[in-house]
Amino acid sequence: MLKHTAIVGTQWGDEGKGKIVDHLAKKFGVVVRYQGGPNAGHTVVVGKEKFALHLIPSGILQSDKMCVIGDGVLLHPETLVGELTDLHKRVGKLARLVVGLKTQLIMPWHIALDGIAGGKVGTTKRGIGPAYADATARRGIRVMEALDKKRFSVRVKEEAAWNKKMIGVYEKHFGVKPKERKDYGLIGVTDATKIIREYRRYFSQLKRFGVGFADTSETLTKAEKRGQRILFEGAQATLLDITHGDYPFVTSSHPTVGGLFIGTGFRPRELSVIGVAKAYSTRVGNGPFPSELTNKIGEGMRERGHEYGTTTGRPRRCGWLDLVIIRYAARINGLDEIAMTKLDVLTGLKTLKVCVGYRLGGRKITEYPADVTVLERCRPVYRTLRGWNEDISKVRRFSELPRAAREYVQFVEKACGLPVKLVGVGPGRQEIVTR
């Protein structure tokens, strides 16, 4: 393994990246989240305890680490305070947490606008799209401004006034009014005085928790000079990338490895890229899904795999593993290897299918279409493999897996031209096979 490593999702997210990051973190000094916001969720299971993380890097449970929320992340301070409050109640000592000074803030008006204009994409209504749009339009408010009381007051008053007008346009011309979201801290929507007071309180709480604020690029450069290895954690996944995903059914950031450079301002001198792939496929929300199963097999995958969103609780659509997607993710990210998760969920199925290509009209294609309207017309071409019945959750050596399970993994390796080095055989921290 090279000095630094990036963990990226190869499908539509929810691949179990948190488990892989938590497993590998013991070999690294720093764990960095480089994009996305509280619309993403990583679940880490330690013993009988389940930890749902939304903003905090998955290495937070290892106290000898430093975790960094990078500049490409959107920070909702109330969510971060809530996560830290819960973790401190349940865990004795956490990793040191640092937040990038250039990190953009999610403000109440972003959540309001997301609720009004989420559209056909099916957003999580967490304010992600509007916040990234403001950042691009140079209207965003950053962490460094929130740390300066006078500057923050000026900026909030400016943006609250502007967004009050914007929300008024929706109300007047479309008859749509934002709802108060007490469950997500939609405080006053555009009440500048209240927002300033509440956000100052959040930042005071973060400081009391020992959260540091620093330049991400400088922090990581210094860590590298000290000889520390850095583990980079992406949220969401390749097919949700704003540029390379199934546009417009995508998120608003870059979950691909390119987002690492944008979201940290740091170029790792040596980097290994691991793509995390679930042993089957899932998708949340709208968008094409060639290998989707709308039958009892798909329902069984959902129940056995507990396929409900960490952040939203929405049921995930389930289907067979799609290798066209994995090969596309390998090309976009320059993957070096694959970590396969949730192999245990396939236990008990007599036969398994793997999508190896698509049929488009009268021809077969093996490359992922750039045009989502073309993808919608694609039909899966399957290869059928044997299933297994044995419980594999206690297995820790690849050679001890049932022969059919080994053949399944080896088929994926051969079809993708990449080694599968890690195989998840259960949700727990120790339930993993290392090859």
Backbone torsions as a table, in degrees:
resi	resn	phi	psi	omega
1	MET	NA	139.0	179.7
2	LEU	-75.4	176.1	-173.0
3	LYS	-58.7	-52.3	-178.7
4	HIS	-112.6	156.5	-177.4
5	THR	-138.7	139.8	174.1
6	ALA	-112.4	137.4	177.4
7	ILE	-109.9	118.6	-179.9
8	VAL	-127.5	151.3	176.7
9	GLY	-83.5	140.0	-176.0
10	THR	-102.1	-6.1	-175.1
11	GLN	-120.1	-127.4	179.2
12	TRP	-106.9	25.8	-178.6
13	GLY	92.6	176.5	178.4
14	ASP	62.9	28.4	-177.9
15	GLU	-81.4	-9.3	-176.0
16	GLY	96.7	31.4	-179.5
17	LYS	-62.3	-35.5	-179.6
18	GLY	-59.3	-41.2	179.2
19	LYS	-62.7	-42.5	-179.1
20	ILE	-68.5	-41.1	177.6
21	VAL	-62.4	-46.8	179.5
22	ASP	-60.3	-39.8	-179.8
23	HIS	-66.0	-41.2	-175.7
24	LEU	-85.1	-19.7	-170.6
25	ALA	-57.8	-27.6	-177.9
26	LYS	-62.5	-18.7	-179.8
27	LYS	-93.0	0.5	-174.8
28	PHE	-125.0	155.0	178.4
29	GLY	-92.3	-25.3	-175.2
30	VAL	-134.2	137.0	174.9
31	VAL	-121.8	127.2	-172.9
32	VAL	-123.1	130.3	168.2
33	ARG	-96.2	127.7	-170.6
34	TYR	-113.6	-5.6	179.4
35	GLN	-161.7	174.4	178.5
36	GLY	82.4	-177.9	-179.7
37	GLY	-144.5	-155.7	-179.3
38	PRO	-75.1	12.4	170.6
39	ASN	-81.4	-10.6	179.0
40	ALA	-104.1	158.6	177.1
41	GLY	-148.1	133.1	175.4
42	HIS	-116.3	134.0	-179.7
43	THR	-109.0	130.0	177.2
44	VAL	-122.2	129.1	-179.8
45	VAL	-110.6	121.3	177.6
46	VAL	-122.6	112.2	-174.5
47	GLY	62.8	-124.5	177.6
48	LYS	-97.7	2.0	-178.0
49	GLU	-92.7	133.6	176.3
50	LYS	-113.4	128.2	-179.4
51	PHE	-115.2	119.2	177.7
52	ALA	-99.5	113.3	-177.4
53	LEU	-109.0	138.5	-177.3
54	HIS	-117.8	-39.3	178.8
55	LEU	-116.9	-31.1	-174.1
56	ILE	-79.5	133.9	176.8
57	PRO	-56.7	149.0	-174.2
58	SER	-69.2	-6.6	176.2
59	GLY	-84.2	2.5	-173.5
60	ILE	-62.1	-24.4	-175.6
61	LEU	-80.0	-3.5	179.7
62	GLN	-108.9	105.5	-166.6
63	SER	-65.1	-17.4	-178.2
64	ASP	-89.0	9.0	-177.6
65	LYS	-103.4	168.4	165.0
66	MET	-115.8	127.9	177.3
67	CYS	-107.3	138.9	-176.6
68	VAL	-125.6	128.2	169.6
69	ILE	-94.9	108.5	-170.7
70	GLY	-77.8	174.0	-174.5
71	ASP	-67.7	-20.4	179.7
72	GLY	-82.9	-3.1	-179.7
73	VAL	-87.4	149.7	170.4
74	LEU	-96.9	126.4	-176.2
75	LEU	-102.8	121.2	169.0
76	HIS	-105.0	102.4	-170.5
77	PRO	-56.2	-37.8	-179.3
78	GLU	-63.6	-39.5	177.6
79	THR	-63.1	-43.6	-179.8
80	LEU	-64.3	-42.4	176.9
81	VAL	-60.4	-42.1	179.7
82	GLY	-63.7	-42.5	178.9
83	GLU	-62.8	-46.3	-178.5
84	LEU	-66.3	-37.9	177.9
85	THR	-60.3	-46.2	179.7
86	ASP	-64.6	-44.7	-178.1
87	LEU	-64.9	-40.0	-179.5
88	HIS	-67.5	-27.5	176.5
89	LYS	-72.7	-31.5	-171.4
90	ARG	-102.5	-21.2	-175.4
91	VAL	-125.6	138.3	-178.2
92	GLY	-63.1	-57.5	-176.1
93	LYS	-135.3	133.9	-178.6
94	LEU	-107.1	168.3	172.9
95	ALA	-66.6	157.0	174.6
96	ARG	-69.1	135.2	-177.4
97	LEU	-114.9	130.5	178.2
98	VAL	-125.0	136.5	178.9
99	VAL	-112.3	134.1	-179.5
100	GLY	-66.8	138.3	-178.9
101	LEU	-65.2	-27.6	-178.0
102	LYS	-87.9	-0.7	-178.6
103	THR	-61.4	132.7	-179.9
104	GLN	-81.4	146.5	179.8
105	LEU	-96.4	142.0	167.6
106	ILE	-85.9	124.5	-179.2
107	MET	-108.1	161.9	-177.7
108	PRO	-54.8	-35.9	-179.3
109	TRP	-68.4	-26.8	176.4
110	HIS	-64.6	-42.0	179.8
111	ILE	-66.7	-40.3	179.0
112	ALA	-62.3	-46.7	-179.2
113	LEU	-66.7	-36.0	177.7
114	ASP	-63.9	-39.5	179.0
115	GLY	-66.7	-30.4	179.9
116	ILE	-78.9	-43.6	-167.0
117	ALA	-120.3	33.1	-179.8
118	GLY	-62.7	-33.0	173.8
119	GLY	67.8	-163.2	-173.2
120	LYS	-71.8	-14.0	-177.0
121	VAL	-66.6	-30.9	179.6
122	GLY	79.0	60.2	-177.0
123	THR	-75.0	169.5	178.7
124	THR	-82.4	-2.0	-179.6
125	LYS	61.9	29.9	179.9
126	ARG	-95.8	4.4	178.2
127	GLY	86.4	11.4	-172.8
128	ILE	-65.3	-55.2	-178.2
129	GLY	-57.7	-52.4	178.9
130	PRO	-60.8	-34.6	179.7
131	ALA	-68.9	-43.6	176.7
132	TYR	-67.0	-34.8	177.1
133	ALA	-63.4	-41.8	177.5
134	ASP	-64.3	-38.6	178.3
135	ALA	-60.7	-44.1	-180.0
136	THR	-68.4	-34.7	179.8
137	ALA	-82.0	1.7	179.3
138	ARG	65.6	31.6	176.3
139	ARG	-111.2	0.5	-176.0
140	GLY	-72.6	159.2	175.7
141	ILE	-112.3	129.0	-174.4
142	ARG	-104.8	164.1	-178.9
143	VAL	-55.7	-41.8	-178.5
144	MET	-59.7	-31.6	178.0
145	GLU	-74.6	-34.9	179.5
146	ALA	-66.8	-25.1	179.7
147	LEU	-80.5	-10.1	178.2
148	ASP	-109.0	104.7	-171.4
149	LYS	-56.6	-46.9	-177.7
150	LYS	-66.2	-47.0	-179.5
151	ARG	-63.0	-41.2	-179.6
152	PHE	-63.6	-41.9	179.3
153	SER	-59.9	-45.0	179.8
154	VAL	-61.9	-47.0	-176.5
155	ARG	-66.0	-41.7	180.0
156	VAL	-64.4	-42.6	179.5
157	LYS	-63.3	-40.0	178.1
158	GLU	-62.4	-50.5	-174.6
159	GLU	-74.7	-31.8	176.8
160	ALA	-64.7	-41.8	179.0
161	ALA	-63.6	-44.0	179.7
162	TRP	-63.1	-46.6	-176.4
163	ASN	-73.0	-25.3	173.2
164	LYS	-61.6	-39.9	177.4
165	LYS	-66.9	-42.0	-179.1
166	MET	-62.7	-44.7	179.1
167	ILE	-65.4	-34.8	176.8
168	GLY	-61.9	-34.4	177.7
169	VAL	-63.5	-44.7	178.3
170	TYR	-61.6	-41.9	-179.3
171	GLU	-65.2	-44.3	-175.3
172	LYS	-72.2	-46.3	-171.6
173	HIS	-94.4	-22.9	-177.2
174	PHE	-119.4	-5.5	178.3
175	GLY	66.7	25.2	-178.1
176	VAL	-111.5	128.0	-179.2
177	LYS	-119.7	134.7	179.8
178	PRO	-66.0	142.9	178.4
179	LYS	-91.8	146.8	173.0
180	GLU	-66.9	129.6	-177.0
181	ARG	-114.5	77.9	-178.9
182	LYS	-62.2	-27.4	-179.4
183	ASP	-71.6	-15.5	-177.9
184	TYR	-132.5	24.1	171.7
185	GLY	68.1	36.5	177.7
186	LEU	-81.2	82.0	-170.8
187	ILE	-89.5	101.1	173.4
188	GLY	72.2	-5.1	179.7
189	VAL	58.2	-63.4	-179.4
190	THR	-130.4	21.6	177.4
191	ASP	-80.7	93.4	-172.2
192	ALA	-57.3	-44.1	-177.0
193	THR	-61.2	-44.5	-179.5
194	LYS	-68.3	-41.3	-179.2
195	ILE	-63.4	-45.4	179.5
196	ILE	-58.2	-46.7	-179.0
197	ARG	-62.1	-45.8	-177.9
198	GLU	-66.7	-43.4	-178.3
199	TYR	-68.1	-35.7	174.8
200	ARG	-62.3	-39.1	178.2
201	ARG	-63.4	-42.6	179.2
202	TYR	-60.6	-45.5	-178.0
203	PHE	-68.2	-32.6	175.0
204	SER	-64.5	-40.3	177.8
205	GLN	-65.1	-40.6	178.9
206	LEU	-61.8	-42.0	178.6
207	LYS	-64.0	-38.3	178.7
208	ARG	-66.0	-28.5	176.0
209	PHE	-76.9	-4.6	179.4
210	GLY	87.4	13.3	178.6
211	VAL	-68.5	133.3	177.6
212	GLY	-100.7	160.4	178.5
213	PHE	-129.7	125.3	-173.3
214	ALA	-156.9	168.7	175.3
215	ASP	-73.1	118.8	-175.4
216	THR	-59.6	-47.9	-178.1
217	SER	-58.8	-45.4	179.8
218	GLU	-65.4	-41.6	-179.6
219	THR	-60.4	-44.5	-177.5
220	LEU	-74.2	-35.3	177.2
221	THR	-62.3	-42.5	179.0
222	LYS	-66.0	-39.5	179.4
223	ALA	-62.8	-41.7	179.0
224	GLU	-64.3	-40.6	179.3
225	LYS	-65.5	-28.1	176.8
226	ARG	-78.2	-3.5	179.6
227	GLY	87.5	13.5	-179.7
228	GLN	-83.1	140.4	175.5
229	ARG	-87.2	143.1	-174.5
230	ILE	-117.8	132.4	177.6
231	LEU	-109.7	121.2	-177.6
232	PHE	-101.4	131.0	-174.1
233	GLU	-116.3	116.5	175.4
234	GLY	-92.1	147.2	172.8
235	ALA	-98.4	168.0	-176.6
236	GLN	51.6	-141.9	-174.9
237	ALA	-166.1	176.5	-172.5
238	THR	-53.6	-44.9	-175.4
239	LEU	-78.4	1.1	173.5
240	LEU	-109.1	5.6	178.6
241	ASP	-64.5	137.0	-175.8
242	ILE	-61.1	-27.9	179.4
243	THR	-100.7	-44.4	-170.9
244	HIS	-102.8	1.6	-179.7
245	GLY	-92.7	-166.5	-177.9
246	ASP	-80.6	64.6	-177.2
247	TYR	-59.1	133.0	10.0
248	PRO	-93.2	7.9	-177.5
249	PHE	-84.0	60.1	-171.5
250	VAL	-134.7	174.8	171.9
251	THR	-88.7	-174.3	-173.4
252	SER	-106.4	15.3	-178.2
253	SER	-135.4	-168.7	-176.2
254	HIS	-114.5	90.1	176.8
255	PRO	-72.4	-13.4	178.0
256	THR	-71.0	171.3	-173.9
257	VAL	-62.8	-24.4	176.5
258	GLY	-61.3	-29.4	178.3
259	GLY	-64.7	-22.6	177.8
260	LEU	-59.3	-45.6	-176.9
261	PHE	-71.2	-40.6	179.1
262	ILE	-67.0	-42.5	-172.1
263	GLY	-82.7	-6.5	-179.9
264	THR	-127.6	-22.3	-174.6
265	GLY	66.6	29.8	-175.4
266	PHE	-134.3	134.1	176.0
267	ARG	-109.4	107.1	177.6
268	PRO	-63.1	131.8	-179.3
269	ARG	-69.2	-33.7	175.1
270	GLU	-132.3	129.1	-175.1
271	LEU	-141.7	127.4	171.3
272	SER	-104.1	134.7	-178.3
273	VAL	-113.1	118.5	179.3
274	ILE	-106.0	124.6	176.4
275	GLY	-95.6	125.9	179.3
276	VAL	-92.9	125.9	-179.2
277	ALA	-129.2	126.4	172.8
278	LYS	-68.8	152.5	-178.0
279	ALA	-70.8	-6.9	173.5
280	TYR	-140.5	-169.9	-178.2
281	SER	-118.9	145.8	172.2
282	THR	-140.0	155.9	175.9
283	ARG	-148.0	140.9	176.1
284	VAL	-109.0	138.0	177.0
285	GLY	84.4	-163.6	-174.7
286	ASN	-85.4	170.2	178.7
287	GLY	122.2	158.7	-178.1
288	PRO	-67.5	148.7	-176.8
289	PHE	-152.3	84.1	-172.5
290	PRO	-55.2	-38.4	-174.3
291	SER	-99.4	19.8	-178.3
292	GLU	-63.0	142.3	177.0
293	LEU	-113.3	116.1	179.1
294	THR	-107.0	42.2	-178.4
295	ASN	-132.0	-167.1	-177.7
296	LYS	-65.8	-29.8	178.1
297	ILE	-64.9	-45.6	178.2
298	GLY	-64.2	-39.9	178.0
299	GLU	-64.5	-37.9	178.4
300	GLY	-64.8	-41.5	175.9
301	MET	-58.5	-43.4	-178.2
302	ARG	-62.1	-43.8	-177.4
303	GLU	-73.2	-45.4	-179.4
304	ARG	-66.8	-35.7	-178.1
305	GLY	-91.5	2.3	-177.4
306	HIS	49.6	52.7	-173.8
307	GLU	-85.1	75.8	175.5
308	TYR	-133.6	138.0	-172.2
309	GLY	-56.0	133.3	177.9
310	THR	-62.4	-37.0	-176.6
311	THR	-89.4	-44.3	-171.5
312	THR	-105.1	-21.7	-175.0
313	GLY	79.4	3.2	-178.7
314	ARG	-67.6	139.0	176.1
315	PRO	-65.1	137.3	178.9
316	ARG	-89.7	142.3	172.6
317	ARG	-74.7	137.9	-175.2
318	CYS	-121.9	151.3	178.5
319	GLY	-164.8	180.0	-180.0
320	TRP	-68.8	157.3	177.0
321	LEU	-60.8	134.0	-178.0
322	ASP	-114.1	106.9	-176.8
323	LEU	-79.3	-16.9	173.2
324	VAL	-62.6	-41.3	178.7
325	ILE	-65.4	-45.7	-177.6
326	ILE	-62.9	-42.4	178.7
327	ARG	-64.7	-36.8	176.4
328	TYR	-63.3	-46.1	178.5
329	ALA	-61.8	-36.1	178.3
330	ALA	-63.4	-39.9	-179.6
331	ARG	-70.8	-44.8	-176.8
332	ILE	-66.3	-38.2	-174.7
333	ASN	-99.4	-9.0	-175.1
334	GLY	62.5	47.9	-174.6
335	LEU	-61.7	144.4	174.6
336	ASP	-100.0	-28.6	-179.6
337	GLU	-161.2	172.1	-179.4
338	ILE	-121.6	141.9	168.4
339	ALA	-112.0	116.7	-178.8
340	MET	-96.2	129.0	-179.3
341	THR	-113.0	161.7	172.9
342	LYS	58.1	34.7	174.9
343	LEU	-61.8	-31.1	-178.5
344	ASP	-62.3	-25.4	-178.0
345	VAL	-65.3	-24.1	-179.5
346	LEU	-82.8	-8.5	179.6
347	THR	-58.2	134.3	176.7
348	GLY	99.8	-10.6	176.9
349	LEU	-86.0	128.8	-175.3
350	LYS	-65.4	-43.4	177.2
351	THR	-130.8	151.7	179.3
352	LEU	-122.6	148.1	175.4
353	LYS	-118.8	144.3	177.1
354	VAL	-128.6	128.7	178.4
355	CYS	-77.7	120.8	-176.9
356	VAL	-111.0	-6.8	179.7
357	GLY	-175.5	179.4	178.2
358	TYR	-123.7	151.6	170.6
359	ARG	-106.5	121.4	-179.3
360	LEU	-119.7	104.0	-173.7
361	GLY	66.6	-123.2	-179.5
362	GLY	-100.9	10.6	-177.6
363	ARG	-125.8	156.8	178.2
364	LYS	-100.1	134.6	176.5
365	ILE	-123.1	148.9	-179.2
366	THR	-120.6	-2.4	177.1
367	GLU	-103.0	144.2	-178.0
368	TYR	-70.9	126.5	-177.2
369	PRO	-67.2	139.7	177.0
370	ALA	-74.9	-26.5	-176.0
371	ASP	-96.3	120.6	-176.6
372	VAL	-64.9	-27.8	178.7
373	THR	-70.4	-28.1	174.0
374	VAL	-72.6	-43.3	179.6
375	LEU	-58.8	-37.6	-179.6
376	GLU	-61.6	-24.6	-179.1
377	ARG	-93.5	-5.7	-177.7
378	CYS	-77.3	142.4	176.0
379	ARG	-119.8	139.9	-173.5
380	PRO	-70.2	144.1	170.1
381	VAL	-108.2	120.7	-171.3
382	TYR	-106.3	151.3	165.9
383	ARG	-114.6	130.7	-177.3
384	THR	-96.1	132.9	179.5
385	LEU	-124.3	161.8	178.7
386	ARG	-74.7	146.7	173.7
387	GLY	-97.5	-174.0	179.0
388	TRP	-144.5	159.5	-178.8
389	ASN	-113.5	-16.3	-175.5
390	GLU	-69.0	142.0	174.2
391	ASP	-69.0	123.7	-177.0
392	ILE	-107.9	4.3	-174.0
393	SER	-65.9	-22.4	-179.3
394	LYS	-93.6	-5.4	-177.2
395	VAL	-74.6	136.5	177.8
396	ARG	-126.3	-6.1	177.2
397	ARG	-119.8	136.6	-177.3
398	PHE	-58.9	-37.7	-178.0
399	SER	-65.4	-18.6	-178.5
400	GLU	-90.9	-6.7	176.1
401	LEU	-68.5	152.6	173.7
402	PRO	-55.4	148.2	-176.6
403	ARG	-55.6	-41.7	-178.6
404	ALA	-64.4	-34.7	178.4
405	ALA	-68.2	-41.3	177.0
406	ARG	-63.4	-41.0	-179.8
407	GLU	-64.3	-35.3	178.9
408	TYR	-62.9	-48.6	179.7
409	VAL	-63.5	-44.1	-178.7
410	GLN	-66.2	-32.6	176.6
411	PHE	-64.2	-42.7	178.3
412	VAL	-62.5	-44.0	178.9
413	GLU	-57.6	-49.4	-176.6
414	LYS	-65.5	-41.7	-177.0
415	ALA	-69.2	-30.0	-177.7
416	CYS	-99.5	-14.9	-178.7
417	GLY	69.9	27.6	-178.8
418	LEU	-136.2	144.0	176.8
419	PRO	-74.6	143.1	171.8
420	VAL	-98.8	102.9	-172.4
421	LYS	-89.6	-28.2	-179.5
422	LEU	-124.9	138.9	179.4
423	VAL	-132.5	116.9	178.0
424	GLY	-80.5	128.4	-178.1
425	VAL	-119.1	13.3	179.0
426	GLY	173.9	169.9	-176.0
427	PRO	-76.1	-22.2	-174.3
428	GLY	-69.8	158.0	-178.4
429	ARG	-56.7	-37.9	-176.9
430	GLN	-88.5	-8.2	-174.9
431	GLU	-86.3	72.2	-176.3
432	ILE	-151.2	142.4	177.6
433	VAL	-106.5	125.3	177.3
434	THR	-105.4	127.6	-178.1
435	ARG	-101.4	NA	NA
